[in-house]
Every structure is written in structure tokens, then in C-alpha cells.
Amino acid sequence: MNRVRHISIPIACPPEAVYRFASDPANLPRWAAGLARSRVSREGDTWVAEAPFGRVRIRFAEKNTFGVMDHDVELESGVVVHNPMRVLPNGEGSEFVFTLIQQPGMSDSQFAEDGLAVERDLQALRDLLEK
């Protein structure tokens, strides 16, 4: 089994609003620099973006009422990385949770760096939504 780290951040915004914003792939460049550095474009049922590690294809879970925003990221190599992501009610606000899974062949230091990148992205999301 791979190492797993759940990274979460409270957001003082209703879960429906967080979900609506964060589940829209067009908003990724505004908060998810670790995944999309520039405009995200749609190609059929996938979204294409330039990530810090190359061009990626992203497939999101269908829209739902449970706050699930799981997505698969296909790297240029063809490797697909599954990323569980959720927004949960937390009092009058939300808790945003990203599950980071250490991939085969990924060093502990790379896993730690990925975790820091996710933390920065979630902080950017919170800053945008709490304005």
C-alpha cells in the first residue's frame, strides 16, 4: 500500500459555493497552480492544462450533491494519477480535503514537496473564496 496524507483547510464559505467554484475546471488556474498554470481547455470529456510537470489531461467526477471532486490526471507519459478531493460542511463554512497518495517510485522528499504544493493551492482557494 502507498503512503497517504489527507490535507485539509477550513474555508469560511458555504460548502455549495466552495463546490461550485472548485469543481469548475476553468477556475483551476486561479487556485491550483500545482495542476494548471494556464487556461484549461475542454477536449471531449477531459480538460487539458499545462502543469508544472508538463501537459496533463484531467477527468473529473460527475457533478454531485455530495461535494465529491475526485479527478484523474493523465501525465504525458500515460500514467494516470487518481486524486480524491471533497468539500464537507463544517458549521457555517466548509472543510476542503485533498487526499495525496504517494505514487510508486516517488521519493519521500518528492511526496513532501507535493504535499507543500497542495497546501499552497488550498490556501489560494481559501483566499479567493473568503474575499
N, CA and C of each residue as an Amber inpcrd file, in Angstrom:
protein
   393
   0.8390000  -1.1900000   0.0000000   0.0000000   0.0000000   0.0000000
   0.8750000   1.2410000   0.0000000   0.3600000   2.2770000  -0.6240000
   1.0810000   3.5470000  -0.7100000   0.7860000   4.4200000   0.5050000
   1.7260000   5.3040000   0.8240000   1.5040000   6.2920000   1.8900000
   0.4260000   7.2600000   1.4430000  -0.3860000   7.6960000   2.3920000
  -1.4740000   8.6240000   2.1130000  -1.4130000   9.7630000   3.1150000
  -1.7080000  10.9610000   2.6280000  -1.7850000  12.1260000   3.5030000
  -3.0470000  12.9080000   3.1500000  -3.8930000  13.1520000   4.1510000
  -5.1000000  13.9560000   3.9550000  -4.7490000  15.3950000   4.3140000
  -4.8920000  16.2760000   3.3510000  -4.5640000  17.6870000   3.5530000
  -5.8810000  18.4550000   3.5170000  -6.1680000  19.1810000   4.5930000
  -7.4440000  19.8900000   4.6330000  -7.2480000  21.3270000   5.0900000
  -8.2690000  22.1240000   4.7600000  -8.2440000  23.5220000   5.1470000
  -9.6810000  23.9840000   5.3780000  -9.9200000  24.7100000   6.4660000
 -11.2620000  25.2610000   6.6600000 -11.4430000  26.4780000   5.7460000
 -12.6480000  26.6340000   5.2260000 -12.9670000  27.7860000   4.3780000
 -14.2680000  28.3910000   4.8940000 -14.2300000  29.6710000   5.2280000
 -15.4030000  30.3670000   5.7610000 -16.3300000  30.7540000   4.6150000
 -16.9410000  29.7340000   4.0420000 -17.8270000  29.9080000   2.8980000
 -18.7170000  28.6640000   2.8430000 -19.9770000  28.7900000   2.4800000
 -20.8500000  27.6160000   2.4320000 -20.3150000  26.5430000   1.4820000
 -20.5100000  25.2720000   1.8290000 -19.9790000  24.1840000   1.0020000
 -20.4690000  24.2200000  -0.4450000 -21.7090000  24.6490000  -0.6620000
 -22.2400000  24.7110000  -2.0260000 -21.4410000  25.7010000  -2.8810000
 -21.0670000  26.8210000  -2.2870000 -20.2960000  27.8300000  -3.0160000
 -18.8710000  27.3410000  -3.2770000 -18.2810000  26.6770000  -2.2900000
 -16.9320000  26.1290000  -2.4700000 -16.9430000  25.0810000  -3.5710000
 -17.9210000  24.1940000  -3.5150000 -18.0300000  23.1300000  -4.5260000
 -18.2290000  23.7300000  -5.9180000 -19.1460000  24.6730000  -6.0270000
 -19.4410000  25.2940000  -7.3300000 -18.1700000  25.8920000  -7.9520000
 -17.3850000  26.6020000  -7.1470000 -16.1680000  27.2320000  -7.6590000
 -15.0670000  26.2090000  -7.9380000 -14.7890000  25.3580000  -6.9540000
 -13.6480000  24.4370000  -7.0700000 -13.8900000  23.3240000  -8.0810000
 -15.1420000  22.9660000  -8.3340000 -15.4230000  21.8860000  -9.2830000
 -15.4580000  22.3600000 -10.7270000 -15.3200000  23.6610000 -10.9450000
 -15.3060000  24.2050000 -12.3060000 -13.8620000  24.2050000 -12.8120000
 -13.5270000  23.3310000 -13.7590000 -12.1460000  23.2470000 -14.2460000
 -11.5940000  24.5720000 -14.7750000 -12.4540000  25.4330000 -15.2760000
 -11.9950000  26.7280000 -15.7890000 -11.3800000  27.5830000 -14.6830000
 -11.7240000  27.3060000 -13.4220000 -11.1700000  28.0680000 -12.2950000
  -9.8360000  27.5390000 -11.8000000  -9.4010000  26.3850000 -12.2590000
  -8.1600000  25.7840000 -11.7530000  -6.9500000  26.7250000 -11.7980000
  -6.7250000  27.4530000 -12.8960000  -5.5420000  28.3270000 -12.9090000
  -5.5720000  29.4090000 -11.8330000  -6.7460000  29.7250000 -11.3110000
  -6.8700000  30.7590000 -10.2760000  -6.4360000  30.2750000  -8.9000000
  -6.4270000  28.9260000  -8.6870000  -6.0950000  28.4540000  -7.3420000
  -5.2360000  27.1950000  -7.3130000  -5.1690000  26.4510000  -8.3910000
  -4.4460000  25.1700000  -8.3820000  -3.1960000  25.2340000  -9.2520000
  -2.2480000  26.0720000  -8.8600000  -1.0110000  26.2340000  -9.6360000
  -0.2350000  24.9340000  -9.7440000  -0.4320000  24.0190000  -8.7950000
   0.2410000  22.7270000  -8.8360000  -0.2890000  21.8210000  -9.9310000
  -1.4270000  22.1960000 -10.5270000  -2.0290000  21.3900000 -11.5830000
  -2.1970000  22.1520000 -12.8880000  -2.5800000  23.4050000 -12.8150000
  -2.8690000  24.1650000 -14.0340000  -2.2710000  25.5580000 -13.9460000
  -1.2560000  25.7970000 -14.7450000  -0.5920000  27.1040000 -14.7360000
  -1.2650000  28.1080000 -15.6640000  -1.9980000  27.6020000 -16.6320000
  -2.5940000  28.4770000 -17.6320000  -4.0240000  28.0280000 -17.9020000
  -4.6320000  28.6370000 -18.8650000  -6.0080000  28.3210000 -19.2460000
  -6.2100000  26.8150000 -19.3980000  -7.3610000  26.3580000 -18.9700000
  -7.7380000  24.9570000 -19.0900000  -8.7500000  24.8660000 -20.2250000
  -8.5180000  23.9440000 -21.1450000  -9.4410000  23.8140000 -22.2770000
 -10.0830000  22.4350000 -22.2820000 -11.2880000  22.4050000 -22.8100000
 -12.0450000  21.1490000 -22.8360000 -11.7910000  20.4190000 -24.1440000
 -11.5590000  19.1170000 -24.0370000 -11.4240000  18.2440000 -25.2000000
 -12.2750000  17.0100000 -24.9320000 -13.5050000  17.0140000 -25.4280000
 -14.4210000  15.9090000 -25.1560000 -14.7800000  15.8610000 -23.6920000
 -14.5670000  14.7120000 -23.0440000 -14.8960000  14.5810000 -21.6240000
 -13.7040000  14.8510000 -20.7140000 -12.6310000  15.3900000 -21.2830000
 -11.4470000  15.7120000 -20.4770000 -11.1300000  17.1950000 -20.5850000
 -10.3040000  17.6350000 -19.6680000  -9.7990000  19.0020000 -19.6550000
  -8.2920000  18.9190000 -19.8090000  -7.7150000  19.8400000 -20.5670000
  -6.2830000  19.8380000 -20.8360000  -5.6790000  21.1030000 -20.2420000
  -4.5330000  20.9270000 -19.5700000  -3.8580000  22.0580000 -18.9330000
  -2.3490000  21.8610000 -19.0050000  -1.6410000  22.9590000 -18.8700000
  -0.1860000  22.9200000 -18.7170000   0.1060000  22.9610000 -17.2240000
   0.6570000  21.8790000 -16.7250000   1.0300000  21.7720000 -15.3160000
   2.5260000  22.0680000 -15.1800000   3.0130000  22.2780000 -13.9790000
   4.4480000  22.4900000 -13.7920000   5.2830000  21.3180000 -14.3090000
   4.6700000  20.1510000 -14.4390000   5.3900000  18.9440000 -14.8610000
   5.0040000  18.5060000 -16.2770000   4.3890000  19.3980000 -17.0620000
   4.0370000  19.0840000 -18.4460000   2.5450000  19.1530000 -18.7070000
   2.1790000  18.8270000 -19.9300000   0.7750000  18.8510000 -20.3440000
   0.0350000  17.6760000 -19.7010000  -1.1570000  17.9580000 -19.1360000
  -1.9520000  16.9310000 -18.4810000  -3.3740000  16.9320000 -19.0270000
  -3.9910000  15.7620000 -18.9170000  -5.4040000  15.5930000 -19.2410000
  -6.1050000  15.2690000 -17.9230000  -7.2000000  15.9760000 -17.6390000
  -7.8820000  15.8550000 -16.3500000  -9.3240000  15.4030000 -16.5860000
  -9.7420000  14.3970000 -15.8370000 -11.1290000  13.9150000 -15.8870000
 -11.7150000  14.0000000 -14.4800000 -12.8020000  14.7390000 -14.3580000
 -13.4310000  14.9540000 -13.0570000 -14.6240000  14.0380000 -12.8480000
 -14.9260000  13.7650000 -11.5840000 -16.1470000  13.0530000 -11.2180000
 -17.3330000  13.8760000 -11.7130000 -18.4150000  13.1950000 -12.0180000
 -19.6470000  13.8780000 -12.4200000 -20.0930000  14.8210000 -11.3050000
 -20.7570000  15.9090000 -11.6810000 -21.3230000  16.8280000 -10.6870000
 -22.2270000  16.0310000  -9.7600000 -22.2030000  16.3780000  -8.4710000
 -22.9750000  15.6260000  -7.4970000 -23.3090000  16.5150000  -6.3040000
 -24.1610000  16.0340000  -5.4400000 -24.5780000  16.7980000  -4.2620000
 -23.7890000  16.4320000  -3.0130000 -22.7800000  15.5880000  -3.1640000
 -22.0070000  15.1120000  -2.0140000 -20.6890000  15.8560000  -1.8140000
 -20.3520000  16.7870000  -2.6980000 -19.1050000  17.5280000  -2.5740000
 -17.8900000  16.7760000  -3.0870000 -18.1090000  15.6990000  -3.8460000
 -17.0050000  14.8870000  -4.3670000 -16.4630000  15.5170000  -5.6410000
 -15.1620000  15.7690000  -5.6440000 -14.4920000  16.3500000  -6.8040000
 -13.2770000  15.5170000  -7.1970000 -13.3930000  14.2050000  -7.0380000
 -12.2870000  13.3380000  -7.4300000 -11.9420000  13.5990000  -8.8930000
 -10.6680000  13.4530000  -9.2050000 -10.2490000  13.6540000 -10.5960000
  -9.0220000  12.8020000 -10.8880000  -8.9470000  12.3660000 -12.1240000
  -7.7940000  11.6200000 -12.6110000  -6.9630000  12.5560000 -13.4630000
  -5.6660000  12.5260000 -13.2470000  -4.7340000  13.3450000 -14.0250000
  -3.8750000  12.3920000 -14.8430000  -3.9630000  12.5180000 -16.1560000
  -3.1420000  11.7010000 -17.0510000  -1.9190000  12.5060000 -17.4510000
  -0.7590000  11.9940000 -17.0870000   0.5010000  12.6590000 -17.4110000
   0.8760000  12.3930000 -18.8600000   1.8360000  13.1430000 -19.3670000
   2.2980000  12.9460000 -20.7470000   2.8040000  11.5230000 -20.9740000
   3.2960000  10.8900000 -19.9290000   3.8110000   9.5220000 -20.0270000
   2.6940000   8.4940000 -20.1900000   1.4500000   8.9180000 -19.9590000
   0.3200000   7.9980000 -19.9990000  -0.0850000   7.4970000 -18.6290000
   0.7410000   7.7400000 -17.6150000   0.4110000   7.3540000 -16.2450000
  -0.7860000   8.1860000 -15.7760000  -1.7310000   7.5300000 -15.1200000
  -2.9120000   8.2110000 -14.5860000  -2.8370000   8.2090000 -13.0630000
  -2.9900000   9.3790000 -12.4760000  -2.9470000   9.5490000 -11.0240000
  -4.3470000   9.9470000 -10.5520000  -4.9030000   9.1440000  -9.6400000
  -6.2320000   9.4290000  -9.0810000  -6.0620000  10.3440000  -7.8750000
  -6.8640000  11.4080000  -7.8120000  -6.7890000  12.3940000  -6.7380000
  -8.1510000  12.5640000  -6.0740000  -8.3800000  11.9540000  -4.9180000
  -9.6280000  12.1630000  -4.1900000  -9.6770000  13.5780000  -3.6020000
 -10.8130000  14.2310000  -3.7510000 -10.9560000  15.6010000  -3.2690000
 -12.4170000  15.8120000  -2.8760000 -12.6500000  16.4770000  -1.7400000
 -14.0010000  16.6650000  -1.2080000 -14.1450000  18.0360000  -0.5710000
 -15.3780000  18.5160000  -0.5690000 -15.7290000  19.6620000   0.2690000
 -16.8230000  19.1730000   1.2130000 -16.6260000  19.4330000   2.5070000
 -17.5290000  18.9510000   3.5470000 -18.1100000  20.1260000   4.3170000
 -19.3650000  20.0130000   4.7640000 -19.9100000  21.0610000   5.6340000
 -19.1380000  21.0870000   6.9510000 -18.8870000  22.2940000   7.4560000
 -18.2040000  22.4630000   8.7400000 -18.8200000  23.6840000   9.4100000
 -19.8410000  23.4570000  10.2130000 -20.5640000  24.5760000  10.8220000
 -21.2020000  25.4060000   9.7230000 -20.9480000  26.7090000   9.7510000
 -21.4830000  27.5940000   8.7130000 -20.5570000  27.6640000   7.5040000
 -19.4230000  27.0000000   7.5880000 -18.4480000  27.0250000   6.5000000
 -18.2080000  25.6450000   5.9370000 -16.9690000  25.4360000   5.4950000
 -16.6110000  24.1980000   4.8110000 -15.2450000  23.7120000   5.2660000
 -15.0160000  22.4360000   5.0330000 -13.6960000  21.8380000   5.1680000
 -13.3780000  21.2510000   3.8010000 -12.2640000  21.6530000   3.2280000
 -11.8510000  21.1680000   1.9150000 -10.7420000  20.1510000   2.1380000
 -10.9080000  18.9370000   1.6100000  -9.9700000  17.8510000   1.8700000
  -9.4380000  17.2970000   0.5480000  -8.1220000  17.2330000   0.4570000
  -7.4390000  16.6240000  -0.6870000  -6.6480000  15.4400000  -0.1400000
  -6.7980000  14.2880000  -0.7580000  -6.0520000  13.1050000  -0.3370000
  -4.8820000  12.9010000  -1.2850000  -3.6910000  13.0410000  -0.7530000
  -2.4660000  12.8820000  -1.5290000  -1.9390000  11.4690000  -1.3290000
  -1.7270000  10.7690000  -2.4260000  -1.2560000   9.3850000  -2.3790000
   0.1430000   9.3220000  -2.9840000   1.0820000   8.7920000  -2.2310000
   2.4470000   8.6570000  -2.7360000   2.4590000   7.6180000  -3.8590000
   2.9050000   8.0460000  -5.0200000   2.9040000   7.1860000  -6.1960000
   4.1150000   6.2560000  -6.1990000   3.9870000   5.0970000  -6.8380000
   5.1370000   4.1910000  -6.9440000   6.3290000   4.9110000  -7.5690000
   7.4880000   4.7190000  -6.9810000   8.7030000   5.3550000  -7.4890000
   8.9180000   6.7800000  -7.0050000   7.9630000   7.3310000  -6.2790000
   8.0850000   8.6970000  -5.7610000   8.8540000   8.6550000  -4.4460000
   9.8890000   9.4580000  -4.3490000  10.6830000   9.5020000  -3.1190000
   9.8980000  10.2000000  -2.0080000  10.3360000   9.9960000  -0.7780000
   9.6970000  10.6630000   0.3510000   9.8140000  12.1780000   0.2210000
  10.9340000  12.6690000  -0.2920000  11.0920000  14.1210000  -0.4380000
  10.1700000  14.6580000  -1.5330000   9.9680000  13.9110000  -2.6090000
   9.0230000  14.3310000  -3.6450000   7.5990000  14.3410000  -3.0940000
   7.2640000  13.3490000  -2.2800000   5.9440000  13.2830000  -1.6570000
   5.7330000  14.4930000  -0.7470000   6.7510000  14.8480000   0.0180000
   6.6720000  16.0260000   0.8930000   6.5070000  17.2990000   0.0790000
   7.2410000  17.4220000  -1.0250000   7.1110000  18.5940000  -1.9020000
   5.7150000  18.6830000  -2.4910000   5.1650000  17.5440000  -2.9290000
   3.7990000  17.5290000  -3.4410000   2.8180000  18.0030000  -2.3700000
   3.0270000  17.5620000  -1.1410000   2.1670000  17.9860000  -0.0440000
   2.2050000  19.4830000   0.1660000   3.3900000  20.0750000   0.0860000
   3.5180000  21.5310000   0.2290000   2.8100000  22.2540000  -0.9150000
   2.9110000  21.7150000  -2.1240000   2.2390000  22.3190000  -3.2760000
   0.7200000  22.2790000  -3.0940000   0.2060000  21.1590000  -2.6000000
  -1.2340000  21.0470000  -2.3570000  -1.6530000  22.0430000  -1.2810000
  -0.8640000  22.1610000  -0.2180000  -1.1830000  23.1260000   0.8400000
  -1.2530000  24.5410000   0.2800000  -0.3080000  24.9220000  -0.5800000
  -0.3170000  26.2570000  -1.1890000  -1.5700000  26.4420000  -2.0430000
  -1.9280000  25.4240000  -2.8100000  -3.1200000  25.5150000  -3.6530000
  -4.3780000  25.6840000  -2.8070000  -4.4890000  24.9300000  -1.7230000
  -5.6800000  25.0380000  -0.8750000  -5.7440000  26.3900000  -0.1750000
  -4.5930000  26.9350000   0.2000000  -4.5730000  28.2730000   0.7930000
  -5.0180000  29.3170000  -0.2280000  -4.5990000  29.1480000  -1.4790000
  -5.0210000  30.0690000  -2.5460000  -6.5320000  29.9910000  -2.7530000
  -7.0730000  28.7710000  -2.7170000  -8.5190000  28.5830000  -2.8480000
  -9.2460000  29.2970000  -1.7150000  -8.7790000  29.0890000  -0.4980000
  -9.4080000  29.7420000   0.6520000  -9.3500000  31.2630000   0.5180000
  -8.1850000  31.7720000   0.1370000  -8.0370000  33.2290000  -0.0010000
  -9.0000000  33.7980000  -1.0330000  -9.1740000  33.1070000  -2.1510000
 -10.1070000  33.5530000  -3.1890000 -11.5470000  33.5550000  -2.6760000
 -11.9390000  32.4780000  -2.0130000 -13.3320000  32.3320000  -1.6080000
 -13.7010000  33.1400000  -0.3730000 -12.7310000  33.5130000   0.4330000
 -13.0390000  34.2830000   1.6460000 -12.9380000  35.7890000   1.4150000
 -12.6610000  36.2110000   0.1920000 -12.5940000  37.6580000  -0.0990000
 -13.9140000  38.3260000   0.1700000
